[in-house]
């Protein structure tokens, strides 16, 4: 007779933990420093803020799609780690508040927001942008942001609430509800994240466009999601939590997904580059040209070597997916490169046409620490309010019973 696996860990995050308070404290300090940066250099502040906001929002959005993939495929492998992305996604409706500074800085960030560009009587009239006015205008831009965050906030909140209800009631019918919500949710998510990528990053250079930018935006964020999951699991287990529940086989699964989406990221990023390269249309190639000069090329080569080649070669080996030290180091490197990729996409647009080289500002650090502190403060504040794993999930026994690749 097979032995039914049981959970021996405490499933409650310590209520007395100071981690949420410390994260919020770091966040408030960082945002205060960022505010000082705004008065010193408004353009730098808004661009730095956009980079950091995109970085952390990408974690929450990738968490949401991972949850929906999990439900729609009736997966069992990730049940023990699913509560982590559920909590990330559940906070999106609150996190939307932090998009407000981007709306306030729309004229600093987005060249297309200047009305004189659309005035045919103005010396600055831009015929190309005039043709894009039905989409690139402030009113429609703001409306789209409301639509995005309503979709994401609703899906994240409902899926988390249903999962918590399953903890309390044990009603397996709730899994059917989560699966039915996830099916149309994936479609709405796919469209909204693609257009968010167009709005937030691609329209920084409004003359440039790429039909692949939406999936590229998804790919860079979803590859970075797996290192976040790996490091979060390691952090919890270093705190003595879930050490027997999240087993080595689950660590392997996270490493395998990390490897898989490293390949996916490289395929999408290279495909976008190759299509533009062989078409050789000036208004398209200039985007890459400006990011391959004045020092920006070092980030481009670093992305190739440290965001693709290094994790690909290291994680190609099966044993590396079990090795916590290797996984931790590679995860940190990829997250650093993820931040630099968003920076590489965004910052050359701050002073277009001036040929300014790469430079980093203390405001980059301040906004990153400020938003990051608030983001993880919100996470741990919510995480400690319930079970750290979904209880009563019908797939839990299968998840705990996994024993391959030991």
NORKA-V876681 format. One record per residue. RES is the residue in three letters. PHI is phi in degrees with one decimal (none if undefined). Layout:
# NORKA-V876681
res: (RES;RES)
phi: (PHI;PHI)
This chain:
# NORKA-V876681
res: (UNK;UNK;UNK;UNK;UNK;UNK;UNK;UNK;UNK;UNK;UNK;UNK;UNK;UNK;UNK;UNK;UNK;UNK;UNK;UNK;UNK;UNK;UNK;UNK;UNK;UNK;UNK;UNK;UNK;UNK;UNK;UNK;UNK;UNK;UNK;UNK;UNK;UNK;UNK;UNK;UNK;UNK;UNK;UNK;UNK;UNK;UNK;UNK;UNK;UNK;UNK;UNK;UNK;UNK;UNK;UNK;UNK;UNK;UNK;UNK;UNK;UNK;UNK;UNK;UNK;UNK;UNK;UNK;UNK;UNK;UNK;UNK;UNK;UNK;UNK;UNK;UNK;UNK;UNK;UNK;UNK;UNK;UNK;UNK;UNK;UNK;UNK;UNK;UNK;UNK;UNK;UNK;UNK;UNK;UNK;UNK;UNK;UNK;UNK;UNK;UNK;UNK;UNK;UNK;UNK;UNK;UNK;UNK;UNK;UNK;UNK;UNK;UNK;UNK;UNK;UNK;UNK;UNK;UNK;UNK;UNK;UNK;UNK;UNK;UNK;UNK;UNK;UNK;UNK;UNK;UNK;UNK;UNK;UNK;UNK;UNK;UNK;UNK;UNK;UNK;UNK;UNK;UNK;UNK;UNK;UNK;UNK;UNK;UNK;UNK;UNK;UNK;UNK;UNK;UNK;UNK;UNK;UNK;UNK;UNK;UNK;UNK;UNK;UNK;UNK;UNK;UNK;UNK;UNK;UNK;UNK;UNK;UNK;UNK;UNK;UNK;UNK;UNK;UNK;UNK;UNK;UNK;UNK;UNK;UNK;UNK;UNK;UNK;UNK;UNK;UNK;UNK;UNK;UNK;UNK;UNK;UNK;UNK;UNK;UNK;UNK;UNK;UNK;UNK;UNK;UNK;UNK;UNK;UNK;UNK;UNK;UNK;UNK;UNK;UNK;UNK;UNK;UNK;UNK;UNK;UNK;UNK;UNK;UNK;UNK;UNK;UNK;UNK;UNK;UNK;UNK;UNK;UNK;UNK;UNK;UNK;UNK;UNK;UNK;UNK;UNK;UNK;UNK;UNK;UNK;UNK;UNK;UNK;UNK;UNK;UNK;UNK;UNK;UNK;UNK;UNK;UNK;UNK;UNK;UNK;UNK;UNK;UNK;UNK;UNK;UNK;UNK;UNK;UNK;UNK;UNK;UNK;UNK;UNK;UNK;UNK;UNK;UNK;UNK;UNK;UNK;UNK;UNK;UNK;UNK;UNK;UNK;UNK;UNK;UNK;UNK;UNK;UNK;UNK;UNK;UNK;UNK;UNK;UNK;UNK;UNK;UNK;UNK;UNK;UNK;UNK;UNK;UNK;UNK;UNK;UNK;UNK;UNK;UNK;UNK;UNK;UNK;UNK;UNK;UNK;UNK;UNK;UNK;UNK;UNK;UNK;UNK;UNK;UNK;UNK;UNK;UNK;UNK;UNK;UNK;UNK;UNK;UNK;UNK;UNK;UNK;UNK;UNK;UNK;UNK;UNK;UNK;UNK;UNK;UNK;UNK;UNK;UNK;UNK;UNK;UNK;UNK;UNK;UNK;UNK;UNK;UNK;UNK;UNK;UNK;UNK;UNK;UNK;UNK;UNK;UNK;UNK;UNK;UNK;UNK;UNK;UNK;UNK;UNK;UNK;UNK;UNK;UNK;UNK;UNK;UNK;UNK;UNK;UNK;UNK;UNK;UNK;UNK;UNK;UNK;UNK;UNK;UNK;UNK;UNK;UNK;UNK;UNK;UNK;UNK;UNK)
phi: (none;-71.6;-90.0;-76.1;-67.9;-128.5;-94.6;-104.9;-80.1;-70.4;-100.7;-104.4;-70.3;-54.3;-66.8;-86.6;-59.4;-92.8;-60.3;-59.5;-64.8;-64.8;-64.7;-62.6;-61.8;-62.3;-63.7;-63.8;-61.3;-64.9;-70.3;-64.8;-62.9;-63.2;-62.6;-62.1;-63.1;-60.6;-72.6;-87.1;-156.6;-62.5;-60.6;-61.4;-59.9;-67.6;-68.9;-62.5;-64.2;-61.2;-61.5;-68.4;-61.6;-63.3;-58.0;-77.8;-63.8;-60.3;-64.3;-65.8;-68.3;-65.8;-61.5;-63.3;-69.6;-63.2;-62.0;-67.2;-58.7;-61.0;-71.9;-69.8;-96.4;54.7;-72.0;-114.4;-60.7;-108.6;-58.6;-71.3;-109.0;-68.9;-64.7;-62.6;-66.0;-60.7;-70.2;-55.3;-70.8;-66.6;-93.0;-61.3;-66.0;-81.8;-60.6;-57.4;-57.9;-78.8;-82.9;-56.2;-57.6;-67.9;-65.3;-68.4;-100.9;-60.2;-72.7;-74.7;-89.4;-114.4;-60.2;-68.7;-80.8;-82.0;-62.9;-64.5;-68.2;-104.8;-92.5;-63.5;-86.2;-86.8;-67.5;-96.7;-54.4;-118.9;-64.9;-65.6;-67.6;-61.0;-69.3;-98.3;-57.8;-57.4;-100.6;-89.9;-142.4;-62.1;-61.6;-67.2;-58.8;-65.3;-59.9;-61.9;-64.7;-61.6;-63.2;-57.3;-72.0;-66.0;-61.8;-65.6;-64.4;-64.1;-63.4;-62.5;-67.3;-65.9;-67.5;-68.2;-61.7;-66.9;-64.3;-66.3;-64.4;-63.6;-56.7;-84.7;-103.2;72.3;-79.7;-68.2;-64.3;-64.3;-63.9;-65.8;-61.5;-65.7;-70.1;-67.5;-71.8;-71.6;-60.2;-70.9;-61.4;-64.2;-63.9;-63.8;-64.1;-60.2;-68.6;-69.8;-70.6;-65.0;-70.8;-63.8;-62.5;-59.9;-70.5;-74.7;-113.8;-65.0;-77.6;-62.2;-113.7;-67.8;-79.3;-96.2;-151.3;-143.9;-68.4;-96.6;-64.9;-61.7;-72.1;-63.6;-62.2;-63.9;-64.1;-66.2;-75.2;-73.9;-63.8;-71.8;-63.3;-68.4;-58.9;-62.2;-62.5;-61.9;-67.6;-66.5;-62.7;-60.8;-63.4;-61.4;-72.0;-67.0;-84.9;82.6;-106.9;56.1;-68.5;-98.5;-80.7;-88.2;-95.8;-61.0;-66.0;-73.6;-62.2;-59.0;-59.8;-62.7;-64.1;-67.2;-66.1;-58.3;-63.2;-60.7;-84.8;-67.9;-65.6;-61.1;-58.1;-63.4;-61.2;-69.2;-63.0;-69.6;-61.7;-61.7;-62.7;-65.5;-60.7;-72.0;-63.8;-79.9;-70.8;55.4;-93.4;-52.1;-67.1;-94.4;-70.9;-60.8;-60.5;-72.3;-58.5;-69.6;-101.0;-125.0;-146.1;56.9;94.4;-65.3;-63.6;-67.2;-67.2;-59.8;-68.3;-64.2;-61.8;-63.7;-80.8;-100.7;-97.0;-118.1;-59.5;-60.2;-63.9;-63.7;-66.9;-66.7;-83.8;-64.0;-78.2;-62.4;-67.1;-64.7;-73.4;-95.3;-79.9;-68.2;-64.1;-63.7;-59.6;-64.4;-64.2;-64.0;-62.7;-62.9;-60.6;-66.8;-67.9;-61.8;-68.4;-63.5;-60.1;-66.6;-68.2;-62.7;-62.5;-65.0;-70.8;-89.2;-66.2;-59.8;-83.2;-66.8;-130.8;-62.6;81.2;-93.5;64.7;-75.2;-80.0;-65.7;-154.0;-111.5;-120.9;-62.5;-68.1;-57.7;-69.2;-62.4;-68.0;-64.3;-67.1;-64.3;-68.8;-64.4;-61.9;-65.6;-59.9;-79.1;-63.3;-62.1;-61.5;-68.5;-64.1;-80.5;-62.8;-82.3;-87.3;-155.3;-68.5;-81.5;-133.2;-68.9;-85.5;66.4;-69.0;-63.6;-94.7;-62.3;-61.1;-62.6;-65.1;-71.3;-86.7;-61.4;-142.5;-73.4;57.9;-75.9)
